[in-house]
Amino acid sequence: QVQVVESGGGLVQAGGSLRLSCTASGLTFGAHTMGWFRQVPGKEREGVSCISVSGGSRYYADSVKGRFTISRDNAKNMLYQQMNSLKPEDTAMYYCAADNAYYRGAYYCLHASDYNYWGQGTQVTVSS
């Protein structure tokens, strides 16, 4: 059984930083493209960042470029997202996900439809 678990969310003031972590079990972590998504009530889930199997390719939503950094440690089955210069509009539930392929080459991976395995989410709230 695949389990994806996020942690690291919380309340932070605008301009502050948070680091999200995600662990996945029950799958071959290093074989899956991984991504971070976020969602606010009433809106569609938005791709924030994603990283290829090897970690050599990374994609970011325009709204977070230069502020967020995604990374992975395949030996530890861990995914991270460092979030700096946070803004109130970054407030959302953040989800970690593993894609539905196996050792797929690098591709534009910010579409939620490419992902099969999802965590329950961790809330990030940025106060102004």
CYANA upper distance limits for C-alpha pairs under 8 A (distance plus 0.5 A):
  1 GLN  CA     25 SER  CA      8.39
  1 GLN  CA     26 GLY  CA      5.82
  2 VAL  CA     24 ALA  CA      7.66
  2 VAL  CA     25 SER  CA      6.13
  2 VAL  CA     26 GLY  CA      4.75
  2 VAL  CA     27 LEU  CA      6.57
  2 VAL  CA    117 TYR  CA      7.80
  3 GLN  CA     24 ALA  CA      6.07
  3 GLN  CA     25 SER  CA      5.75
  3 GLN  CA     26 GLY  CA      6.84
  3 GLN  CA    117 TYR  CA      8.34
  3 GLN  CA    118 TRP  CA      8.48
  3 GLN  CA    119 GLY  CA      7.67
  4 VAL  CA     22 CYS  CA      7.41
  4 VAL  CA     23 THR  CA      6.32
  4 VAL  CA     24 ALA  CA      4.90
  4 VAL  CA     25 SER  CA      7.13
  4 VAL  CA     96 CYS  CA      7.62
  4 VAL  CA     97 ALA  CA      7.73
  4 VAL  CA    117 TYR  CA      7.58
  4 VAL  CA    118 TRP  CA      6.50
  4 VAL  CA    119 GLY  CA      5.01
  4 VAL  CA    120 GLN  CA      8.14
  5 VAL  CA     22 CYS  CA      5.98
  5 VAL  CA     23 THR  CA      5.95
  5 VAL  CA     24 ALA  CA      6.95
  5 VAL  CA     96 CYS  CA      7.98
  5 VAL  CA    119 GLY  CA      5.65
  5 VAL  CA    120 GLN  CA      7.26
  5 VAL  CA    121 GLY  CA      8.09
  6 GLU  CA     20 LEU  CA      7.57
  6 GLU  CA     21 SER  CA      6.16
  6 GLU  CA     22 CYS  CA      4.83
  6 GLU  CA     23 THR  CA      7.19
  6 GLU  CA     95 TYR  CA      7.50
  6 GLU  CA     96 CYS  CA      6.87
  6 GLU  CA    119 GLY  CA      6.86
  6 GLU  CA    120 GLN  CA      7.73
  6 GLU  CA    121 GLY  CA      6.50
  6 GLU  CA    122 THR  CA      6.49
  7 SER  CA     20 LEU  CA      6.30
  7 SER  CA     21 SER  CA      5.75
  7 SER  CA     22 CYS  CA      6.81
  7 SER  CA    122 THR  CA      6.51
  8 GLY  CA     18 LEU  CA      7.54
  8 GLY  CA     19 ARG  CA      6.39
  8 GLY  CA     20 LEU  CA      5.01
  8 GLY  CA     21 SER  CA      6.54
  8 GLY  CA    122 THR  CA      7.63
  9 GLY  CA     18 LEU  CA      7.56
  9 GLY  CA     19 ARG  CA      8.04
  9 GLY  CA     20 LEU  CA      6.75
  9 GLY  CA    122 THR  CA      5.76
  9 GLY  CA    123 GLN  CA      5.71
  9 GLY  CA    124 VAL  CA      5.39
  9 GLY  CA    125 THR  CA      8.42
 10 GLY  CA     18 LEU  CA      8.38
 10 GLY  CA    122 THR  CA      8.41
 10 GLY  CA    123 GLN  CA      6.64
 10 GLY  CA    124 VAL  CA      5.53
 10 GLY  CA    125 THR  CA      6.63
 11 LEU  CA    124 VAL  CA      6.66
 11 LEU  CA    125 THR  CA      5.25
 11 LEU  CA    126 VAL  CA      6.40
 11 LEU  CA    127 SER  CA      7.82
 12 VAL  CA     16 GLY  CA      6.57
 12 VAL  CA     17 SER  CA      7.75
 12 VAL  CA     18 LEU  CA      8.23
 12 VAL  CA    124 VAL  CA      8.41
 12 VAL  CA    125 THR  CA      6.85
 12 VAL  CA    126 VAL  CA      5.52
 12 VAL  CA    127 SER  CA      6.77
 13 GLN  CA     86 LEU  CA      8.16
 13 GLN  CA    126 VAL  CA      5.87
 13 GLN  CA    127 SER  CA      5.28
 13 GLN  CA    128 SER  CA      6.71
 14 ALA  CA     85 SER  CA      7.44
 14 ALA  CA     86 LEU  CA      5.84
 14 ALA  CA     87 LYS  CA      5.53
 14 ALA  CA     88 PRO  CA      6.77
 14 ALA  CA    126 VAL  CA      6.19
 14 ALA  CA    127 SER  CA      6.18
 14 ALA  CA    128 SER  CA      5.83
 15 GLY  CA     84 ASN  CA      7.55
 15 GLY  CA     85 SER  CA      4.66
 15 GLY  CA     86 LEU  CA      5.40
 15 GLY  CA     87 LYS  CA      6.90
 16 GLY  CA     84 ASN  CA      6.66
 16 GLY  CA     85 SER  CA      5.96
 16 GLY  CA     86 LEU  CA      6.01
 17 SER  CA     82 GLN  CA      8.01
 17 SER  CA     83 MET  CA      5.92
 17 SER  CA     84 ASN  CA      4.90
 17 SER  CA     85 SER  CA      6.70
 17 SER  CA     86 LEU  CA      6.66
 18 LEU  CA     82 GLN  CA      6.70
 18 LEU  CA     83 MET  CA      5.73
 18 LEU  CA     84 ASN  CA      7.23
 19 ARG  CA     80 TYR  CA      7.42
 19 ARG  CA     81 GLN  CA      6.14
 19 ARG  CA     82 GLN  CA      4.95
 19 ARG  CA     83 MET  CA      6.42
 20 LEU  CA     80 TYR  CA      6.02
 20 LEU  CA     81 GLN  CA      5.54
 20 LEU  CA     82 GLN  CA      6.92
 20 LEU  CA     83 MET  CA      8.32
 21 SER  CA     78 MET  CA      7.44
 21 SER  CA     79 LEU  CA      6.21
 21 SER  CA     80 TYR  CA      5.02
 21 SER  CA     81 GLN  CA      7.07
 22 CYS  CA     78 MET  CA      6.12
 22 CYS  CA     79 LEU  CA      5.43
 22 CYS  CA     80 TYR  CA      6.74
 22 CYS  CA     96 CYS  CA      6.86
 23 THR  CA     77 ASN  CA      6.29
 23 THR  CA     78 MET  CA      5.27
 23 THR  CA     79 LEU  CA      6.89
 24 ALA  CA     29 PHE  CA      7.13
 24 ALA  CA     77 ASN  CA      6.63
 24 ALA  CA     78 MET  CA      7.51
 25 SER  CA     29 PHE  CA      7.81
 25 SER  CA     77 ASN  CA      8.01
 28 THR  CA     32 HIS  CA      7.69
 29 PHE  CA     74 ASN  CA      7.03
 29 PHE  CA     77 ASN  CA      6.17
 30 GLY  CA     53 VAL  CA      6.40
 30 GLY  CA     54 SER  CA      7.95
 30 GLY  CA     74 ASN  CA      5.67
 30 GLY  CA     75 ALA  CA      8.46
 30 GLY  CA     77 ASN  CA      7.77
 30 GLY  CA    103 TYR  CA      8.48
 31 ALA  CA     53 VAL  CA      6.29
 31 ALA  CA    102 TYR  CA      5.81
 31 ALA  CA    103 TYR  CA      5.13
 31 ALA  CA    104 ARG  CA      8.19
 32 HIS  CA     52 SER  CA      7.98
 32 HIS  CA     53 VAL  CA      6.00
 32 HIS  CA     98 ALA  CA      6.40
 32 HIS  CA     99 ASP  CA      6.26
 32 HIS  CA    100 ASN  CA      8.01
 32 HIS  CA    101 ALA  CA      6.97
 32 HIS  CA    102 TYR  CA      6.27
 32 HIS  CA    103 TYR  CA      6.55
 32 HIS  CA    104 ARG  CA      7.84
 33 THR  CA     50 CYS  CA      7.74
 33 THR  CA     51 ILE  CA      6.36
 33 THR  CA     52 SER  CA      5.21
 33 THR  CA     53 VAL  CA      5.41
 33 THR  CA     98 ALA  CA      6.50
 33 THR  CA     99 ASP  CA      5.96
 33 THR  CA    101 ALA  CA      8.27
 33 THR  CA    103 TYR  CA      8.27
 33 THR  CA    104 ARG  CA      7.91
 33 THR  CA    109 CYS  CA      8.15
 34 MET  CA     50 CYS  CA      6.12
 34 MET  CA     51 ILE  CA      6.03
 34 MET  CA     52 SER  CA      7.26
 34 MET  CA     53 VAL  CA      8.00
 34 MET  CA     79 LEU  CA      8.00
 34 MET  CA     96 CYS  CA      7.88
 34 MET  CA     97 ALA  CA      6.24
 34 MET  CA     98 ALA  CA      5.18
 34 MET  CA     99 ASP  CA      6.70
 35 GLY  CA     47 GLY  CA      8.01
 35 GLY  CA     48 VAL  CA      8.06
 35 GLY  CA     49 SER  CA      6.16
 35 GLY  CA     50 CYS  CA      4.44
 35 GLY  CA     51 ILE  CA      6.80
 35 GLY  CA     96 CYS  CA      6.34
 35 GLY  CA     97 ALA  CA      5.78
 35 GLY  CA     98 ALA  CA      7.03
 35 GLY  CA     99 ASP  CA      8.34
 35 GLY  CA    109 CYS  CA      7.89
 35 GLY  CA    110 LEU  CA      7.68
 36 TRP  CA     47 GLY  CA      6.89
 36 TRP  CA     48 VAL  CA      6.01
 36 TRP  CA     49 SER  CA      5.74
 36 TRP  CA     50 CYS  CA      6.62
 36 TRP  CA     81 GLN  CA      8.25
 36 TRP  CA     94 TYR  CA      7.29
 36 TRP  CA     95 TYR  CA      6.11
 36 TRP  CA     96 CYS  CA      5.24
 36 TRP  CA     97 ALA  CA      6.90
 37 PHE  CA     45 ARG  CA      6.99
 37 PHE  CA     46 GLU  CA      5.90
 37 PHE  CA     47 GLY  CA      4.97
 37 PHE  CA     48 VAL  CA      5.57
 37 PHE  CA     49 SER  CA      7.53
 37 PHE  CA     94 TYR  CA      6.15
 37 PHE  CA     95 TYR  CA      5.54
 37 PHE  CA     96 CYS  CA      6.93
 37 PHE  CA     97 ALA  CA      8.19
 37 PHE  CA    112 ALA  CA      8.26
 38 ARG  CA     45 ARG  CA      6.12
 38 ARG  CA     46 GLU  CA      5.79
 38 ARG  CA     47 GLY  CA      7.14
 38 ARG  CA     48 VAL  CA      7.21
 38 ARG  CA     92 ALA  CA      6.31
 38 ARG  CA     93 MET  CA      5.87
 38 ARG  CA     94 TYR  CA      4.78
 38 ARG  CA     95 TYR  CA      6.37
 39 GLN  CA     43 LYS  CA      7.01
 39 GLN  CA     44 GLU  CA      6.82
 39 GLN  CA     45 ARG  CA      5.07
 39 GLN  CA     46 GLU  CA      6.65
 39 GLN  CA     92 ALA  CA      5.89
 39 GLN  CA     93 MET  CA      5.85
 39 GLN  CA     94 TYR  CA      7.15
 40 VAL  CA     44 GLU  CA      8.09
 40 VAL  CA     45 ARG  CA      8.08
 40 VAL  CA     91 THR  CA      8.11
 40 VAL  CA     92 ALA  CA      5.50
 40 VAL  CA     93 MET  CA      6.91
 45 ARG  CA    112 ALA  CA      7.89
 46 GLU  CA    110 LEU  CA      8.38
 46 GLU  CA    111 HIS  CA      8.44
 46 GLU  CA    112 ALA  CA      8.12
 47 GLY  CA     60 TYR  CA      8.39
 47 GLY  CA     61 ALA  CA      7.13
 47 GLY  CA    110 LEU  CA      5.14
 47 GLY  CA    111 HIS  CA      6.67
 47 GLY  CA    112 ALA  CA      7.23
 48 VAL  CA     60 TYR  CA      6.22
 48 VAL  CA     61 ALA  CA      5.57
 48 VAL  CA     64 VAL  CA      7.64
 48 VAL  CA    110 LEU  CA      7.40
 49 SER  CA     58 ARG  CA      7.67
 49 SER  CA     59 TYR  CA      5.94
 49 SER  CA     60 TYR  CA      4.89
 49 SER  CA     61 ALA  CA      6.81
 49 SER  CA     69 THR  CA      8.39
 49 SER  CA     70 ILE  CA      7.00
 49 SER  CA    110 LEU  CA      7.09
 50 CYS  CA     58 ARG  CA      6.14
 50 CYS  CA     59 TYR  CA      5.83
 50 CYS  CA     60 TYR  CA      7.25
 50 CYS  CA     70 ILE  CA      7.34
 50 CYS  CA    109 CYS  CA      6.47
 50 CYS  CA    110 LEU  CA      6.81
 51 ILE  CA     55 GLY  CA      6.11
 51 ILE  CA     56 GLY  CA      7.99
 51 ILE  CA     57 SER  CA      6.25
 51 ILE  CA     58 ARG  CA      4.95
 51 ILE  CA     59 TYR  CA      7.07
 51 ILE  CA     70 ILE  CA      7.39
 51 ILE  CA     71 SER  CA      7.61
 51 ILE  CA     72 ARG  CA      8.27
 51 ILE  CA    109 CYS  CA      8.10
 52 SER  CA     56 GLY  CA      6.83
 52 SER  CA     57 SER  CA      5.77
 52 SER  CA     58 ARG  CA      6.94
 52 SER  CA    105 GLY  CA      7.77
 52 SER  CA    106 ALA  CA      5.86
 52 SER  CA    107 TYR  CA      8.01
 53 VAL  CA    103 TYR  CA      6.97
 53 VAL  CA    104 ARG  CA      7.86
 53 VAL  CA    105 GLY  CA      7.97
 53 VAL  CA    106 ALA  CA      7.94
 55 GLY  CA     71 SER  CA      7.46
 55 GLY  CA     72 ARG  CA      7.13
 57 SER  CA    106 ALA  CA      6.81
 58 ARG  CA     70 ILE  CA      7.82
 59 TYR  CA    108 TYR  CA      7.39
 59 TYR  CA    109 CYS  CA      7.63
 59 TYR  CA    110 LEU  CA      7.77
 60 TYR  CA     64 VAL  CA      7.05
 60 TYR  CA     65 LYS  CA      6.32
 60 TYR  CA     68 PHE  CA      8.49
 60 TYR  CA    110 LEU  CA      8.23
 61 ALA  CA     65 LYS  CA      6.86
 61 ALA  CA    110 LEU  CA      8.31
 64 VAL  CA     68 PHE  CA      6.15
 67 ARG  CA     83 MET  CA      6.57
 67 ARG  CA     84 ASN  CA      5.62
 67 ARG  CA     85 SER  CA      6.62
 67 ARG  CA     86 LEU  CA      8.18
 68 PHE  CA     81 GLN  CA      7.14
 68 PHE  CA     82 GLN  CA      6.01
 68 PHE  CA     83 MET  CA      4.99
 68 PHE  CA     84 ASN  CA      6.60
 69 THR  CA     81 GLN  CA      6.01
 69 THR  CA     82 GLN  CA      5.59
 69 THR  CA     83 MET  CA      7.14
 70 ILE  CA     79 LEU  CA      8.04
 70 ILE  CA     80 TYR  CA      6.18
 70 ILE  CA     81 GLN  CA      4.95
 70 ILE  CA     82 GLN  CA      6.96
 71 SER  CA     79 LEU  CA      6.49
 71 SER  CA     80 TYR  CA      5.72
 71 SER  CA     81 GLN  CA      6.92
 72 ARG  CA     77 ASN  CA      8.29
 72 ARG  CA     78 MET  CA      6.21
 72 ARG  CA     79 LEU  CA      4.87
 72 ARG  CA     80 TYR  CA      6.48
 73 ASP  CA     77 ASN  CA      6.55
 73 ASP  CA     78 MET  CA      5.70
 73 ASP  CA     79 LEU  CA      6.94
 74 ASN  CA     78 MET  CA      6.87
 86 LEU  CA     90 ASP  CA      7.00
 86 LEU  CA    126 VAL  CA      7.26
 87 LYS  CA     91 THR  CA      8.09
 87 LYS  CA    126 VAL  CA      6.62
 87 LYS  CA    127 SER  CA      8.29
 87 LYS  CA    128 SER  CA      8.05
 88 PRO  CA    125 THR  CA      7.81
 88 PRO  CA    126 VAL  CA      5.18
 88 PRO  CA    127 SER  CA      6.20
 88 PRO  CA    128 SER  CA      6.46
 89 GLU  CA    126 VAL  CA      8.06
 90 ASP  CA    124 VAL  CA      8.03
 90 ASP  CA    125 THR  CA      7.92
 90 ASP  CA    126 VAL  CA      7.21
 91 THR  CA    123 GLN  CA      8.30
 91 THR  CA    124 VAL  CA      5.87
 91 THR  CA    125 THR  CA      5.04
 91 THR  CA    126 VAL  CA      5.95
 92 ALA  CA    123 GLN  CA      6.59
 92 ALA  CA    124 VAL  CA      6.04
 92 ALA  CA    125 THR  CA      7.10
 93 MET  CA    121 GLY  CA      6.35
 93 MET  CA    122 THR  CA      6.05
 93 MET  CA    123 GLN  CA      4.88
 93 MET  CA    124 VAL  CA      6.57
 94 TYR  CA    121 GLY  CA      5.72
 94 TYR  CA    122 THR  CA      5.77
 94 TYR  CA    123 GLN  CA      6.58
 94 TYR  CA    124 VAL  CA      7.44
 95 TYR  CA    118 TRP  CA      7.36
 95 TYR  CA    119 GLY  CA      6.38
 95 TYR  CA    120 GLN  CA      7.21
 95 TYR  CA    121 GLY  CA      4.93
 95 TYR  CA    122 THR  CA      7.13
 96 CYS  CA    118 TRP  CA      6.49
 96 CYS  CA    119 GLY  CA      6.09
 96 CYS  CA    121 GLY  CA      7.51
 97 ALA  CA    115 TYR  CA      6.76
 97 ALA  CA    116 ASN  CA      7.81
 97 ALA  CA    117 TYR  CA      5.90
 97 ALA  CA    118 TRP  CA      5.01
 97 ALA  CA    119 GLY  CA      6.93
 98 ALA  CA    115 TYR  CA      6.11
 98 ALA  CA    116 ASN  CA      6.82
 98 ALA  CA    117 TYR  CA      5.62
 98 ALA  CA    118 TRP  CA      7.23
 99 ASP  CA    114 ASP  CA      6.06
 99 ASP  CA    115 TYR  CA      4.28
 99 ASP  CA    116 ASN  CA      6.00
 99 ASP  CA    117 TYR  CA      7.18
100 ASN  CA    114 ASP  CA      6.54
100 ASN  CA    115 TYR  CA      5.63
100 ASN  CA    116 ASN  CA      5.48
100 ASN  CA    117 TYR  CA      7.99
109 CYS  CA    114 ASP  CA      7.66
111 HIS  CA    115 TYR  CA      8.32
